[in-house]
Amino acid sequence: MPQEDPAQIWMQCLSIIKDMIHHRTFDTWFKPTKGYNLTQDTFTIQVPSQFFLDWLEEHHNDRIKQVLVRQLGREVFIDFRISKDQQTITPVHTRPVFYMPSVSQQRPQIGEMENKLYDDYTFDHFVVGECNEYAHAASLAVVKSPGQSTFNPLVIYGGVGLGKTHLTQAIAHESIKQGTIDRFRYVSSEKFYNEFIESIQEKKTKEFAQTYRNVDMLLVDDIQFFCKGQKTATQEEFFHTFDVLRQNGKQIVLTSDRIPKELSGLEERLISRFEWGLLADIRPPDFETRVAILQKKAEKDGVSIAPDVIAFVADQFTSNIRELEGAVLSLLAYSSLSQCDISIDVAREVLNNKIQRKKRDINIEDIKRAVAKYYTLPLEVLSAKTRRKEIVLARQVAMYLSRKILGEPLKEIGSKFGGRDHTTVIHACQVIENMLIRDHKIQSTLDQIKRSIK
């Protein structure tokens, strides 16, 4: 009987596994592995690190066993072994990394963003995953056919640091490149507001209107800013600008931190018009997408980071892309200054403060603050006696999250909301549970609030 070659058998298994899972999952966790040894009852797989070993055992052990049984024709015990020869599995750079972000690579400030596009905010540098593929596809459709009513306006919404601005600027970059538009204007909603106020003071409102209405594409970031304070006149001006552009077949692209109808303080007629086109959400990236983002950033910056370090960072920072990039910049800066390679131990030490801040204990007041901020309400109204519909819903959400996240006693939760009794808290939780059954959008709301708490 010929001797079974573990390396060859594992390569055959990998070809099967590759068709069973997402390509990023395969590239991240399976590509760096190797068949090491085979006995009658044990198959040994080499992995790059303890981090890989733990993850494969916890998340993929059953799948690996299933494929191995199919290949071998018998049951085997799977033994993961950490590679002693890193070069055979995961080549790690052995020279110091000298890296500091240049001025051109730093994110422009809001005040500098008027029609100034960030060079790297293109489709080529945007990592697509399940969390953003719909928004990405919609953005490409806008580039291909700007002004088409189905995608006009395009409203991209989601939490902070998830790539809304990146996609918006990518639309402008690509539209100019392909020649589908000649003139565009890209601003934040705050910039729009400031310019409008300035035009009133200088009696140049006609010039202001012409500036914004004589373009082929208008891109406005963070429209939730229109909700803050009394900006009735600004909303009025934007309403008319919106109508003129759309009637003339010009494209409008907007971003928001939440779906338009949840923007308390925004006029109903604006909300109605924002919903004429396409609403595309961006969710926090899953693990594989976070790994791909980190790999792409390292590649773009011309540095080498070991796969296990990338996996460690992706596992620790889950909320948004901005914190991922911040973690990598911290590691690269440390490596440059100390002239040492980036290992998991180094990463754990350098990022310890960031990780601990994310893991700090939260309490009911933290939840109340996050809910009040989300609904753009004063914190104190959550404990007030008012029965206004929007305040009641915000209070019920805060009570529900206090119960679900913290597991606090009903009486304790009620006491933090103006001395309400436990039956009120029970009712609040039941209301939200019922909403979750019939309205999937409330889940998005809860997820955004929970992310902001963390």
BELZILIN-V929876 format. One record per backbone hydrogen bond with DSSP energy under -1.0 kcal/mol. CO is the residue of the C=O (numbers start at 1). NH is the residue of the N-H. If there is no record, write none. Layout:
{{CO;NH} {CO;NH}}
This chain:
{{5;9} {6;10} {7;11} {8;12} {9;13} {10;14} {11;15} {12;16} {13;17} {14;18} {17;20} {17;21} {22;26} {23;27} {24;28} {25;29} {26;30} {26;31} {30;33} {34;46} {37;44} {41;77} {42;39} {43;79} {44;36} {44;37} {45;81} {46;34} {47;83} {49;53} {50;54} {51;55} {52;56} {53;57} {54;58} {55;59} {56;60} {60;64} {61;65} {62;66} {63;67} {64;68} {65;69} {66;70} {67;71} {68;72} {69;73} {77;43} {79;45} {81;47} {85;88} {86;90} {102;105} {103;106} {109;112} {110;113} {118;121} {120;122} {123;126} {129;132} {129;133} {131;283} {132;136} {133;137} {134;138} {135;139} {136;140} {137;141} {138;142} {139;143} {140;144} {141;145} {145;148} {148;151} {149;152} {153;278} {154;254} {155;280} {156;256} {157;282} {161;321} {161;322} {163;167} {164;168} {165;169} {166;170} {167;171} {168;172} {169;173} {170;174} {171;175} {172;176} {173;177} {174;178} {175;180} {183;216} {183;217} {185;219} {186;115} {187;221} {188;192} {189;193} {190;194} {191;195} {192;196} {193;197} {194;198} {195;199} {196;200} {197;201} {198;202} {199;204} {200;203} {204;208} {205;209} {206;210} {207;211} {208;212} {209;213} {210;214} {216;251} {217;185} {218;253} {219;187} {220;255} {221;189} {222;225} {223;226} {224;227} {225;228} {229;231} {231;235} {232;236} {233;237} {234;238} {235;239} {236;240} {237;241} {238;242} {239;243} {240;244} {241;245} {242;246} {243;247} {244;248} {245;250} {246;249} {251;218} {252;154} {253;220} {254;156} {255;223} {256;158} {259;262} {260;263} {262;264} {263;266} {267;271} {268;272} {269;273} {270;274} {271;275} {273;276} {278;155} {280;157} {286;290} {287;291} {288;292} {289;293} {290;294} {291;295} {292;296} {293;297} {294;298} {295;299} {296;300} {297;301} {298;303} {306;310} {307;311} {308;312} {309;313} {310;314} {311;315} {312;316} {313;317} {320;324} {321;325} {322;326} {323;327} {324;328} {325;329} {326;330} {327;331} {328;332} {329;333} {330;334} {331;335} {332;336} {333;337} {334;338} {335;339} {343;347} {344;348} {345;349} {346;350} {347;351} {351;355} {352;356} {353;357} {354;358} {355;359} {363;367} {364;368} {365;369} {366;370} {367;371} {368;372} {369;373} {370;374} {371;375} {372;377} {378;381} {379;382} {380;383} {388;392} {389;393} {390;394} {391;395} {392;396} {393;397} {394;398} {395;399} {396;400} {397;401} {398;402} {399;403} {400;404} {401;405} {402;408} {409;413} {410;414} {411;415} {412;416} {414;417} {414;420} {421;425} {422;426} {423;427} {424;428} {425;429} {426;430} {427;431} {428;432} {429;433} {430;434} {431;435} {432;436} {434;438} {435;439} {439;442} {441;445} {442;446} {443;447} {444;448} {445;449} {446;450} {447;451} {448;452} {449;453} {450;454}}
